[in-house]
Amino acid sequence: MDVPSPTQSPDEPTRTRLILKDGTYQLVFSYKIVGDVVYYRSAERDGEQEDIPLALVDIPATEKWKKDHEPGANPEQATQAPVISPELAKEEAARAAFTPEVTPGLHLPEEDSVLALDTFRGTPELVPMPQGASDLNKETAHAVQKGAINPASSPHRITDIPRERSDIQLHVPDPVFYVRINTGHDDEPVTSGGTFTVDTHGASGRATPSGGDANSGYVIEHVDVRTDARIVDSLRIAWLGTGRPQRDIVEMKSEILPGGHWMKLTPLQPLDFGEYALIEVLGPNTVNLDVWDFGVHSDAPENVDAIHPEEKRAPSLERRRP
């Protein structure tokens, strides 16, 4: 940053910024306004006098930058981001809504649909979570395989997850989950009859959504591990949110993040060591049989596809040359 050095000679001219409305700036020793022209002594060309139309200069931003960098100014103000145009600020806000920051330096990615915020050896990480227990196209980001549950029946087996242990292993008892929200809605009714029925979108020719419905709810189930499989049981959907506990079911608090593109899910109680399934509740008697499986084991190795925090770099602008 071109702020005058504390050891600067008293005879050496002080440099400041002449900030332009396009977000760039000129490094100058001084400037003055005469009519509709700004005259300045360029610090980049040994004090040579130049001029620029006043209409191109952001005078309020220029004066603010000068004030913020005067001796004794607040250091936090001196390190603020450069001024950008309203159009660029709007684009940046829209981009940030698609990839919000969940912890310092760690942003949700654009290419994944469901992720878990984990901590490995003291460092927060985002872990992409693929879906299991489904024959749907694995290239889709958020598959839906509807299953209607009889609300009057006791918990019973509704689907199996192959193998005894998930490929995704979290290391803390209080992970947080993030689900991308789809802008459309799937209003196709569930076929009635039996304990549960499956309506496969792939067979009906309907496109599988890339995100979940904003009206969906989510729970975590502690699955029953058997030989070469993990068993997912049904749940009493009507009991959710009533305070009535269900064995092996952990309810979650949901929150739509600013921008409306992501849903944050926080378990209401810590998770014990073991194997789990994240289940999407689609309606009063309907769940998504295509679950997201994971385990919680503090001694598990790091997840291969984990996303790590990125060190923040101070933003900078360079003078735009013709």
C-alpha positions as CSV (number, residue, x, y, z in Angstrom):
1,M,0.0,0.0,0.0
2,D,1.4,3.4,-1.0
3,V,0.8,5.0,2.4
4,P,3.6,7.4,3.4
5,S,6.3,5.6,5.5
6,P,6.8,6.7,9.2
7,T,10.4,7.3,8.3
8,Q,9.6,9.4,5.3
9,S,11.7,12.6,5.0
10,P,9.8,15.8,5.8
11,D,11.0,17.2,2.5
12,E,9.6,14.2,0.5
13,P,6.1,14.9,-0.9
14,T,3.3,12.9,0.5
15,R,1.5,10.6,-1.9
16,T,-2.2,10.0,-2.0
17,R,-4.7,8.4,-4.4
18,L,-6.9,10.1,-6.9
19,I,-9.7,7.5,-7.1
20,L,-11.6,7.3,-10.4
21,K,-15.3,6.3,-10.8
22,D,-14.4,3.0,-12.6
23,G,-12.7,1.8,-9.4
24,T,-9.1,2.4,-10.5
25,Y,-6.9,5.2,-9.2
26,Q,-3.9,7.5,-10.0
27,L,-1.1,7.8,-7.5
28,V,-0.5,11.6,-7.0
29,F,1.4,14.1,-4.9
30,S,-1.4,16.7,-5.0
31,Y,-4.5,17.7,-7.0
32,K,-6.8,20.6,-7.4
33,I,-10.1,21.2,-9.1
34,V,-10.5,24.0,-11.6
35,G,-13.9,24.1,-13.2
36,D,-14.7,20.7,-14.7
37,V,-11.0,19.6,-14.7
38,V,-8.9,18.0,-12.0
39,Y,-5.2,18.9,-12.3
40,Y,-2.7,16.7,-10.4
41,R,1.0,16.1,-10.0
42,S,1.6,12.5,-10.9
43,A,3.7,10.5,-8.4
44,E,4.4,7.9,-11.0
45,R,6.0,10.4,-13.4
46,D,8.1,12.4,-11.0
47,G,5.6,15.1,-10.3
48,E,4.7,15.9,-13.9
49,Q,1.4,17.9,-14.0
50,E,-1.5,16.1,-15.7
51,D,-5.2,16.6,-15.9
52,I,-8.4,14.5,-16.1
53,P,-12.1,15.4,-16.5
54,L,-13.8,16.0,-13.1
55,A,-16.7,13.7,-14.3
56,L,-14.3,10.7,-14.2
57,V,-13.1,11.3,-10.6
58,D,-14.8,10.1,-7.5
59,I,-14.0,13.1,-5.2
60,P,-15.8,11.8,-2.1
61,A,-13.9,8.5,-2.3
62,T,-10.7,10.3,-2.9
63,E,-11.2,12.6,0.1
64,K,-12.2,9.6,2.3
65,W,-9.1,7.6,1.3
66,K,-6.9,10.6,2.1
67,K,-8.6,11.1,5.5
68,D,-8.4,7.4,6.4
69,H,-4.6,7.4,5.7
70,E,-3.6,10.6,7.5
71,P,-1.2,10.1,10.5
72,G,-3.1,8.8,13.5
73,A,-6.0,7.4,11.4
74,N,-7.8,4.2,12.4
75,P,-5.6,1.2,11.1
76,E,-8.8,-0.8,10.4
77,Q,-10.0,2.0,8.1
78,A,-6.6,2.1,6.4
79,T,-6.8,-1.5,5.4
80,Q,-10.3,-1.5,3.9
81,A,-11.0,-2.8,0.4
82,P,-10.6,-0.4,-2.5
83,V,-13.7,1.4,-3.7
84,I,-15.5,-0.4,-6.5
85,S,-18.3,0.7,-8.7
86,P,-22.0,-0.1,-7.8
87,E,-22.2,-2.5,-10.8
88,L,-19.2,-4.4,-9.6
89,A,-20.4,-4.4,-6.0
90,K,-23.8,-5.9,-7.2
91,E,-22.0,-8.6,-9.2
92,E,-19.8,-9.4,-6.2
93,A,-22.8,-9.7,-3.9
94,A,-24.6,-12.0,-6.3
95,R,-21.5,-14.2,-6.6
96,A,-21.0,-14.3,-2.9
97,A,-24.6,-15.6,-2.4
98,F,-23.8,-18.6,-4.5
99,T,-20.6,-19.3,-2.6
100,P,-21.2,-18.0,0.9
101,E,-18.4,-18.0,3.5
102,V,-19.2,-20.5,6.3
103,T,-16.1,-19.9,8.3
104,P,-13.1,-17.5,7.7
105,G,-11.5,-18.4,4.4
106,L,-13.9,-21.3,3.7
107,H,-16.6,-20.9,1.0
108,L,-19.3,-23.3,-0.2
109,P,-18.5,-24.4,-3.8
110,E,-20.7,-24.0,-6.9
111,E,-20.3,-27.5,-8.1
112,D,-21.7,-29.5,-5.1
113,S,-25.2,-29.9,-3.7
114,V,-24.7,-31.2,-0.1
115,L,-21.7,-30.7,2.1
116,A,-20.7,-31.1,5.8
117,L,-18.6,-28.7,7.8
118,D,-16.1,-30.9,9.6
119,T,-13.0,-30.2,11.6
120,F,-9.8,-32.3,11.1
121,R,-6.9,-31.7,13.4
122,G,-8.1,-28.3,14.3
123,T,-8.8,-27.1,10.8
124,P,-12.3,-26.6,9.5
125,E,-13.1,-28.4,6.2
126,L,-16.1,-28.7,3.9
127,V,-16.7,-32.3,2.9
128,P,-18.8,-33.0,-0.3
129,M,-21.4,-35.7,0.4
130,P,-22.5,-38.0,-2.5
131,Q,-25.8,-39.8,-2.3
132,G,-26.1,-43.5,-1.8
133,A,-28.8,-46.2,-1.8
134,S,-30.1,-45.3,-5.2
135,D,-29.8,-46.4,-8.8
136,L,-30.4,-42.9,-10.2
137,N,-27.9,-41.1,-12.3
138,K,-24.9,-40.4,-10.1
139,E,-23.9,-37.4,-12.2
140,T,-26.8,-35.5,-10.8
141,A,-26.2,-33.3,-7.8
142,H,-29.4,-34.0,-5.8
143,A,-31.4,-37.1,-6.8
144,V,-34.9,-37.7,-5.5
145,Q,-36.4,-41.2,-5.1
146,K,-39.7,-40.8,-3.3
147,G,-41.0,-43.2,-0.7
148,A,-44.4,-42.9,1.0
149,I,-44.4,-44.0,4.7
150,N,-47.4,-45.2,6.5
151,P,-47.8,-42.8,9.4
152,A,-49.6,-45.3,11.6
153,S,-46.9,-48.0,11.4
154,S,-43.9,-48.4,13.7
155,P,-40.4,-47.8,12.4
156,H,-39.5,-50.4,9.8
157,R,-36.8,-51.1,7.2
158,I,-37.1,-48.9,4.1
159,T,-33.8,-49.0,2.4
160,D,-30.2,-50.4,2.6
161,I,-26.9,-48.8,2.1
162,P,-24.2,-51.1,0.8
163,R,-21.2,-51.9,3.0
164,E,-20.7,-51.5,6.7
165,R,-18.9,-48.1,6.7
166,S,-19.4,-44.9,4.7
167,D,-16.6,-43.4,2.6
168,I,-17.4,-40.1,4.3
169,Q,-16.1,-40.0,7.9
170,L,-16.5,-36.8,10.0
171,H,-14.4,-36.2,13.0
172,V,-16.5,-34.1,15.3
173,P,-19.9,-34.7,17.1
174,D,-21.4,-31.4,16.0
175,P,-21.0,-31.1,12.2
176,V,-23.1,-28.6,10.2
177,F,-24.6,-29.4,6.9
178,Y,-25.3,-27.3,3.8
179,V,-27.8,-28.1,1.1
180,R,-28.1,-26.2,-2.2
181,I,-31.7,-25.1,-2.8
182,N,-33.4,-25.7,-6.2
183,T,-35.4,-22.7,-7.6
184,G,-38.0,-25.1,-9.0
185,H,-40.5,-27.4,-7.2
186,D,-41.4,-31.0,-7.9
187,D,-45.2,-31.3,-7.5
188,E,-45.5,-34.8,-8.9
189,P,-47.7,-36.9,-6.5
190,V,-46.4,-40.0,-4.8
191,T,-48.1,-43.3,-5.8
192,S,-50.3,-44.6,-2.9
193,G,-50.5,-48.2,-1.6
194,G,-48.4,-50.4,0.6
195,T,-46.0,-49.4,3.3
196,F,-44.0,-47.3,0.9
197,T,-43.7,-46.9,-2.9
198,V,-40.9,-45.6,-5.0
199,D,-41.4,-43.0,-7.8
200,T,-38.2,-42.9,-9.8
201,H,-37.8,-39.6,-11.8
202,G,-35.5,-41.2,-14.3
203,A,-38.2,-43.7,-15.4
204,S,-40.8,-40.9,-15.8
205,G,-38.4,-38.8,-18.0
206,R,-38.4,-35.9,-15.5
207,A,-35.1,-34.1,-14.8
208,T,-33.6,-34.7,-11.5
209,P,-33.2,-31.3,-9.7
210,S,-29.7,-30.1,-8.9
211,G,-30.8,-28.8,-5.5
212,G,-33.3,-29.6,-2.8
213,D,-36.7,-28.0,-2.3
214,A,-36.7,-25.1,0.2
215,N,-39.7,-26.6,1.8
216,S,-38.0,-30.0,2.6
217,G,-37.0,-30.9,6.1
218,Y,-34.0,-33.0,7.1
219,V,-33.2,-35.4,9.9
220,I,-30.2,-37.6,10.8
221,E,-30.7,-41.3,11.5
222,H,-28.2,-43.5,13.4
223,V,-28.4,-46.5,11.1
224,D,-28.3,-50.1,12.0
225,V,-25.0,-51.7,10.8
226,R,-25.3,-55.3,9.6
227,T,-23.0,-57.6,7.6
228,D,-22.2,-55.8,4.4
229,A,-25.0,-53.3,4.8
230,R,-26.4,-50.4,6.8
231,I,-30.2,-50.4,7.4
232,V,-32.2,-47.3,7.2
233,D,-35.6,-47.4,9.1
234,S,-38.7,-45.2,8.7
235,L,-39.5,-42.5,11.1
236,R,-42.7,-40.8,12.5
237,I,-42.8,-37.6,10.5
238,A,-45.7,-36.3,12.5
239,W,-43.6,-36.3,15.6
240,L,-40.9,-34.0,14.2
241,G,-40.9,-30.6,15.9
242,T,-43.2,-31.7,18.7
243,G,-40.5,-32.5,21.2
244,R,-41.3,-36.2,21.2
245,P,-38.1,-38.2,20.9
246,Q,-37.6,-41.0,18.4
247,R,-35.0,-43.6,18.8
248,D,-31.9,-43.1,16.5
249,I,-33.4,-39.9,15.0
250,V,-31.7,-36.5,15.4
251,E,-33.7,-33.5,14.4
252,M,-32.1,-30.4,12.8
253,K,-32.5,-26.7,12.8
254,S,-32.8,-25.3,9.3
255,E,-31.9,-21.8,8.1
256,I,-31.9,-20.3,4.6
257,L,-28.7,-18.4,4.0
258,P,-28.8,-14.8,2.5
259,G,-29.4,-15.0,-1.2
260,G,-31.7,-18.0,-0.9
261,H,-29.3,-20.5,-2.6
262,W,-28.3,-22.6,0.4
263,M,-29.9,-24.1,3.5
264,K,-27.9,-24.6,6.7
265,L,-28.7,-27.6,8.8
266,T,-27.6,-27.8,12.5
267,P,-28.2,-31.0,14.5
268,L,-30.1,-30.3,17.7
269,Q,-27.9,-32.8,19.7
270,P,-24.4,-34.1,19.4
271,L,-23.8,-37.2,17.3
272,D,-22.2,-40.3,18.9
273,F,-19.6,-42.4,17.1
274,G,-21.2,-44.6,14.5
275,E,-22.8,-44.6,11.0
276,Y,-25.5,-42.2,9.9
277,A,-27.8,-41.2,7.1
278,L,-29.0,-37.7,6.3
279,I,-32.6,-38.1,5.2
280,E,-34.7,-35.5,3.3
281,V,-38.3,-35.3,4.4
282,L,-40.4,-34.3,1.4
283,G,-43.9,-34.1,3.0
284,P,-46.2,-35.3,5.7
285,N,-45.8,-39.0,4.7
286,T,-43.0,-38.8,2.2
287,V,-39.2,-39.1,2.4
288,N,-36.4,-39.2,-0.1
289,L,-35.0,-42.8,-0.2
290,D,-31.8,-41.6,-1.8
291,V,-30.0,-40.6,1.4
292,W,-26.6,-39.1,2.2
293,D,-24.5,-41.6,4.3
294,F,-21.6,-40.7,6.6
295,G,-19.9,-41.8,9.7
296,V,-18.6,-40.0,12.8
297,H,-15.2,-41.3,14.0
298,S,-12.6,-39.0,15.4
299,D,-9.7,-41.3,14.5
300,A,-10.7,-41.6,10.8
301,P,-8.3,-40.3,8.1
302,E,-9.0,-37.1,6.4
303,N,-11.6,-37.1,3.6
304,V,-9.9,-37.1,0.2
305,D,-12.2,-34.5,-1.4
306,A,-12.2,-32.1,1.6
307,I,-12.2,-28.4,0.8
308,H,-9.7,-26.4,2.9
309,P,-9.8,-22.7,3.9
310,E,-8.0,-20.3,1.6
311,E,-5.8,-17.6,2.9
312,K,-7.3,-14.2,2.3
313,R,-5.3,-11.8,0.1
314,A,-5.7,-8.1,0.4
315,P,-7.7,-6.8,-2.6
316,S,-5.8,-4.4,-4.9
317,L,-6.5,-2.3,-8.0
318,E,-4.0,-1.3,-10.6
319,R,-4.1,1.8,-12.8
320,R,-5.9,1.0,-16.0
321,R,-3.8,1.8,-19.0
322,P,-5.3,2.7,-22.4
